């Protein structure tokens, strides 16, 4: 089966629901741990993990709503160099 390259309009992390979701998950994981500091978080890895989970849930949604399975491959986040273009975030991926 051939892979088709595509994008998912994601909306990005800056001042978004995704950014808030990540903050809530981090805070719930660390709780009141005095060793926890935001500067110790690897946000690039955290965002990549979040996108992987987001696409997994999107796959489940497509299956539940439309009855077919797709697989997202080679997930990458594309973000603009300036945050005034914050609506231009995409997930670059292949669909099999």
N, C-alpha and C positions, 0 to 999 in steps of 0.2 A: 504494500500500500504506500502511495506517495505522500510525502509531507508537504503541506501547503503553508507557506509563511504568511503570517497575519499579525494584526495588532488587536489588543483589547484596550479600549479607552478607559483608563483606570481613574483618572482624576488626580492622582498623586497623593503625596503625604502632607505637604505643607498646609497647615490650618484646615485639615480635612477630618472626616470621620475615621479614616484609616490611621491618621496620626493619633487621634484620641484613643482608638482601639489599642494601639501599641502601648501607649502610656498606661492605660488601665491594666493591660496584661503584665507589663513590667512591675507596676506597683503591687498587683495582687501576688506576683511571684515572690518579690522581695519583702513585702509587708513592711514592718518597722525595723528591718535589719540595719543596724548602724554602719555596716560595712558597705552598704549599697550607695552608689553615686551614679547619677546620669552619665557623667563623663567616662565611666567604666563600661558603658554599653557600646557594643559595636553595631551602630545603626545600619550600616550597609548590609551586614549579615542578617540583622533583625528584619529589615525591609524585604530582603530576598526570601527569607523564610515566610514572612507574611504573604508575599505575592504567591508563593507556592501553595499555601493554604487557601488563599483567595481563589486561585484557579481550580483547586480541588473541589471547593464548594460550588464554583460555577459549573464545573463538569456535572456534579450531582444535580444541580438545578436544571440543566439542559436535559438530563436523562429523565428526571421526574416530570418535567413539563412537556417534553416532546418525544420521549421514549427512545432516544438513541444516544449512543455513547461516543464521545470524542475524547481524545487524549491530547493534552497540551504538552509539547516538548520544547526543550531549549529556552526556558523562560529567562528573559532579561528585562530589566527596567530601563526605559529610556526617559530621561528627564532633561528639561531645558537647562541651559547654563545660568539663566536668570529666573528668579522666582516670580517676577511679574508675569510670567507665562505659565502660571501654576496649573492651568486647565489643559496643558499640553503633555501630561504624563501618559505614557503608554506602556503596556506590557508587550514586548516583542516576543513572539512565540511561533512554533510550528504546530499545526493541527494534523493529527493522523486519524 
